[in-house]
Amino acid sequence: MKQSQMFIPTMKETPADAESASHQLLLRGGFIRQNASGVYSYLPLGYKIIKKIETIIREEMDRAGAQELLMPAMQPAELWHETGRWDVYGPELMRLKDRHGRYFALGATGEELITSLVRDFLNSYKKLPMNLYQIQTKYRDEKRPRFGLLRGREFIMKDAYSFHDSAESLDKTYWAMYTAYCRIFERCGLKFRAVLADSGAIGGKDTHEFQALAEIGEDTIAYSDQSNYAANLEMAAVLDTDASEKEATQPLEKVAGKQEANEQEIIAQAFKTRTETVVVFIKASDEMNDVKLKNVMATDLLEPIPADFNLMKTDSNVRVFADNGVKHLSQSVLYNKFEDVTYLHLDPERDLNIVAYDDFRFIKEGDPSPDGKGTIRFAKGIEIGQVFKLGTKYSEAMNATYLDAEGKAKPLIMGCYGIGVSRTLSAICEQYHDEGGMIWPKSLAPFTLHLITVNPKNEDQYKLSEQLYQQFVDLGYDVLWDDRKERPGVKFADSELIGCPVQVIVGKKASENIVEIATRKDKARNETQAVSLPETVDQLLKTLD
């Protein structure tokens, strides 16, 4: 493609509101443009990369036995009412009403829609398992869109859904998808970790996130320094390793007002579910993990509330839990705001109405790894994919059943598998750039070869460039030919921003059939005869594997 005929609006200056490297470089390199907060157009360069990511995804999904379809982005509200998620999903769900007063949701996810499609067809165990996927634009009304494509209100996503007649069948597909995801992200050149995760609003259990390692990442990964253990910070289990004997108890004492605490200070945090109030006692030096409590309670709604009631005499309708770290204390300090007194020498097991202990805190760096191997370290990650075992949550709610071998109706067992395509583009950008611009891995680069004619007005330079361009196109290379009448400095700066793996510069020695060649990664230019250029380019590309 001639660069003079291509829409690549590069920018010299970094936009003031672009915080992350990927946001800055995708804008400056002419890959994307913002249309509204969290809403972007993919320009020709950016869309070429998106299509290459999608091709890799399709190849691996098809290889794993999934079938592609395309569902509408406008989803009837009644489907969301069937599962109860119309009210539960929250303000991120974009809702609209047509001229007839019928409500729709712009698809944030596709569980309801896909279940409605298959429930009349997958009515026998003989038709199972089945795995269906699509690549489609999704919509979520993010409260605070940021970091460009990393947190937008409109984004491209691959979502897949599998249907089964047994947990064993689901497990087989789940791990096939897990393996396919590993291959996809490896082929994209990403440094990533697969981590244990929480299913969030999607529901279900047994889920892994795929996190691209990047300092800009909004997720914290807890991993072992001596094993393959890795988990999202919300899901990393804390081992109950305190085997020390409890100190001898002393009589409970209370002192007016809030007193200076010690290392055994505990605090209370209160929450309300749909049906009850819950109090959790935790060491003041630890941080409460709401996700763990939500999972223990098996609830879809958990709201923090003030702990402004008497913590020492909770009502029968208040359930009291405590973190495992509290279990071994006997000289605790607790401030009871209701009485405005501080309790000293408190033994939680003796003095508090605790019904159960569990793991309710966030893991810390330096804690033992949950698998017993090594200690925990932290890293930042960008979530680019997730696989779920949904079970029967949606099939039961939507009456999607099949007949088993004995003719009995049973709910379909489901799995769900998502990849953020546009987020993957940003994650790759975060990992593959320098101060000058992008350094795309060759599997995803918008063009493999950037042919730069230093002075197109020079007949020798233009004629040799034209010959080389046609030669490489005939050889099957994707070539961007900078034939623009621009200053050389502008061309080289744009070439760095665009980040094609190999650069060929046709300059002053064109009359001698000599050109310069360099990789975007190391930038070192070497002269070579034009006649041997195809072999040289081929050898250079092999070094980029």
LINCORKA-V803407 format. One record per backbone hydrogen bond with DSSP energy under -0.5 kcal/mol. NH is the residue of the N-H (numbers start at 1). CO is the residue of the C=O. Records with the same first field share a line. If there is no record, write none. Layout:
NH = CO / CO
//
This chain:
3 = 481
5 = 2
6 = 3
8 = 6
10 = 8
11 = 28
18 = 15
19 = 17
24 = 20
25 = 21
26 = 22
27 = 23
28 = 24
29 = 25
30 = 27
31 = 26
32 = 26
33 = 41
35 = 39
36 = 39
39 = 36
41 = 33
43 = 31 / 41
45 = 30
47 = 43
48 = 44
49 = 45
50 = 46
51 = 47
52 = 48
53 = 49
54 = 50
55 = 51
56 = 52
57 = 53
58 = 54
59 = 55
60 = 56
61 = 57
62 = 58
63 = 59
64 = 60
65 = 62
66 = 61
67 = 131
69 = 133
75 = 73 / 105
77 = 103
79 = 76
80 = 76
81 = 77
82 = 78
83 = 79
84 = 80
85 = 80
86 = 80
87 = 84
88 = 84
89 = 85
93 = 90
94 = 92 / 106
95 = 93
96 = 104
98 = 102
101 = 98
104 = 96
105 = 75
106 = 94
107 = 73 / 105
114 = 110
115 = 111
116 = 112
117 = 113
118 = 114
119 = 115
121 = 118
122 = 118
123 = 121
125 = 403
127 = 124
128 = 125
129 = 163
130 = 163
132 = 161
133 = 67
134 = 159
136 = 157
138 = 155
139 = 107
140 = 153
141 = 92
142 = 140
145 = 142
146 = 151
150 = 147
151 = 146 / 148
153 = 38
154 = 38
155 = 138
157 = 136
158 = 419
159 = 134 / 157
160 = 417
161 = 132
162 = 415
163 = 130
164 = 413
170 = 166
171 = 167
172 = 168
173 = 169
174 = 170
175 = 171
176 = 172
177 = 173
178 = 174
179 = 175
180 = 176
181 = 177
182 = 178
183 = 179
184 = 180
185 = 181
186 = 182
187 = 183
188 = 184
189 = 186
190 = 185
192 = 190
193 = 211
195 = 193 / 209
196 = 230
197 = 207
202 = 199
203 = 200
205 = 389
208 = 387
209 = 195
210 = 385
211 = 193 / 209
212 = 210 / 382
213 = 191 / 211
214 = 380
217 = 214
219 = 381
221 = 219 / 379
222 = 231
223 = 221 / 377
224 = 229
225 = 375
226 = 373
231 = 222
232 = 196
233 = 220
235 = 232
236 = 232
239 = 237
241 = 239
243 = 241
253 = 344
255 = 342
257 = 340
259 = 257
265 = 262
266 = 333
267 = 282
269 = 280
270 = 305
271 = 278
272 = 303
273 = 276
277 = 317
278 = 271
279 = 319
280 = 269
281 = 321
282 = 267
284 = 265
286 = 283
289 = 360
290 = 288
293 = 289
294 = 290
295 = 291
296 = 292
297 = 293
298 = 294
299 = 294
303 = 272
305 = 270
308 = 306
311 = 309
313 = 310
318 = 315
319 = 277 / 317
321 = 279 / 319
322 = 356
323 = 281
324 = 358
326 = 323
327 = 323 / 324
328 = 324
329 = 326
332 = 346
333 = 264
334 = 343
336 = 334 / 341
337 = 335
339 = 336
340 = 336
341 = 336
342 = 255
343 = 334
344 = 253
346 = 332
348 = 346
350 = 347
351 = 347
352 = 348
354 = 352
355 = 320
356 = 320
358 = 322
360 = 358
362 = 287
363 = 233
366 = 376
367 = 364
369 = 374
372 = 369
374 = 372
376 = 367
377 = 223
379 = 221
381 = 219
382 = 212
383 = 381
384 = 210
385 = 210
386 = 418
387 = 208
388 = 416
389 = 205 / 206
390 = 388 / 414
391 = 414
393 = 390
396 = 392
397 = 393
398 = 394
399 = 396
400 = 395
401 = 399
402 = 410
403 = 123
404 = 402 / 408
407 = 404
410 = 402
412 = 400
413 = 164
414 = 391
415 = 162
416 = 388
417 = 160
418 = 386
419 = 158
420 = 384
421 = 156 / 419
422 = 156
424 = 420
425 = 421
426 = 422
427 = 423
428 = 424
429 = 425
430 = 426
431 = 427
432 = 428
434 = 437
437 = 434
438 = 497
439 = 432
440 = 499
444 = 441
445 = 441
448 = 478
449 = 478
450 = 502
451 = 449 / 480
452 = 450 / 504
453 = 451 / 482
454 = 452 / 506
458 = 455
459 = 457
462 = 458
463 = 459
464 = 460
465 = 461
466 = 462
467 = 463
468 = 464
469 = 465
470 = 466
471 = 467
472 = 468
473 = 469
474 = 470
475 = 471
476 = 473
477 = 472
479 = 477
480 = 449
481 = 1 / 479
482 = 451 / 480
483 = 481
486 = 484
490 = 487
491 = 487
492 = 488
493 = 489
494 = 490
495 = 491
496 = 492
497 = 493
498 = 494
499 = 495
501 = 447
502 = 448
503 = 518
504 = 450
505 = 516
506 = 452 / 504
507 = 505
510 = 507
511 = 508
512 = 509
513 = 510
514 = 509
515 = 528
516 = 505
517 = 526
518 = 503
520 = 501
523 = 519
526 = 517
528 = 515
530 = 513
532 = 529
533 = 530
536 = 532
537 = 533
538 = 534
539 = 535
540 = 536
541 = 537
542 = 538
543 = 539
544 = 540 / 541
545 = 542
//
